[in-house]
Amino acid sequence: MLKIVFGDIENSIYHPPTYFDNQYEDEWITDPLSVAMIKEIDKSEVISAHLIESPVLGPISTKEISGGVKTLMLMAFDESGKIFNGSLCGDNCAKWIVEIAKRKDLTVNLHHVLDFSSAGEFDALMVNTGTMVHGYMEYLHEALRIKER
């Protein structure tokens, strides 16, 4: 289940890429979910746990992938109970947040209204108000209400 909370929250990691660089495990990189996210978001190919082939940068290390992908991998694989700031993800990450939430309970911290319009059908609990939303339009309506407060 996806839970979305706007604003600061206890146990939240504000800058997930830095946390990722110090916490990730090699097997996260080669997991099929990560390979697919890196391919779609960064347009790059996973060669090994330590080597990514970028069409723009050439061969790069795992620590040089985008902050959005790093944040998504933390959401998918980190078991520390930390809540990650999804506002560091671009809108192209929204569908992946929904996909991860289908696989596990996921609470995401946002500081802006992320565009979930490409995510397809989804349900989410808006933690700030306790409102359950079904799909993008309900999410958008509730997110704007929360942000106006």
N, C-alpha and C positions, 0 to 999 in steps of 0.2 A: 504494500500500500504506500502511496505517495502522500507525504505530509509536507506542506509548504508553510514556512513562517517568515514573515517580513520583519526586517529590523534586526537589531542585535539580540542575541540569545546566548545563554550560558552554554558552555561546551562546544562553541562554534569555532571553527578555524577560518579566520578572515582571509588569509592568503594561502589557499591549498597548495599551489605549486611549490612553495618553500617546504611545507610539511611533506609533500610527496617526495621531494628530492632526498629527504632524510629518513623516509619510512617505507618506500615501496619495496616489493619483493620481486625478484627476477621473473617468477612464474606469472605475475600479473601481466607482464609485457607480452608474453607469448600466448596468453589465453585467447581463444577465438573471439570473445567479446572485445577485448582490447585491440586485437588485430583489425577487426572491422571498424572500430571507432577511429583508430589512427589512419586507416585507409580513407575513410569518408571525410573526416574533419581536417586532418593534416595533409591529405593527398599523398601519404607516404606509406612505404612498405616495411613491415617488420622483417628484418633479416635474422636477428637473434635477440636475446634479452638485452644485449648491450649495443646493438647496431640497428639503426633505422635509416632507410634510404629515402631521402627527401628529393623531390624533383627540383626544388629551388635551392636548397642548401647542400645537396649531395649527402654523403654519409654523415650521420649525426649520432650522438649518444642519446640514450634514453632521457637524460636530463634536459635535452634540447627540444623535446616535443612541446606542443602548445600547452599553455596553462589550462585551457578548456579540457583537453584530453586527460591531463594529469588529474584534474578535479573529478572528472567522470570515473577514472580508475579508482580513485579514493572512495567515491560513492559506492562503487561496485564491490571492492575487495577489502577495504579497511574495516576491521572488526573492533576498533577501539571504542566505539560509541560516540565518536566525534561527529559533529554536524558540519558539513562543508558549505562554504559560500558559493552558491550557484551563480551569483552575479559575475563571477570571473569567467563564466562560460558564455560563449556567444549563443545567439538564437539557434544556430545550427546544432547545438548540443541538446536542445529541449527534447527532441524525440528519444535521445539516448537516456535522458533522466527518466522518462516514462518507461522505457524498456527495462532499466535497472530496477525501478520500483515494481515491475511485474515479477521480478525474480526474488525480491527481498523487501522488507519494510525499509523505507527510506525517508528520512527527514532532510529537507533541503532548506537552507537559509538563503533568502533573497533580499537584495537592497534595491532592486528595480523590478519592473514588471517584465519578466522574461516572456518572449513570444513563443507560446506553445502551439501556435496554429498549425505547425507541420507535424505535430506529434500524434495526430489521429485521435481516436476516442480514448479518453482516460478519465479516471476518477481521482480526486485528490481532496484531502482534508486541509482546509485553510486554518491553521493552528490559531492564528490571531483572533478569529471569531468563532471557531468551532463549526464552521459551515462546510458541508460536503458539496463539492462541485463535480459536475459531470460534463466534461468537454471544455473546449477552449473558451467559448462565449461566457459560460458561467464562471470559469476561472477569471477571465478578464474583468467581468463585472465586479466580482468580489475583490480582486486584487486592487482595482481602482478605488473601491470603497475603503479598503484598508489603508491605502497610501494617502487618502484625503484626510485621514484622522490626524 
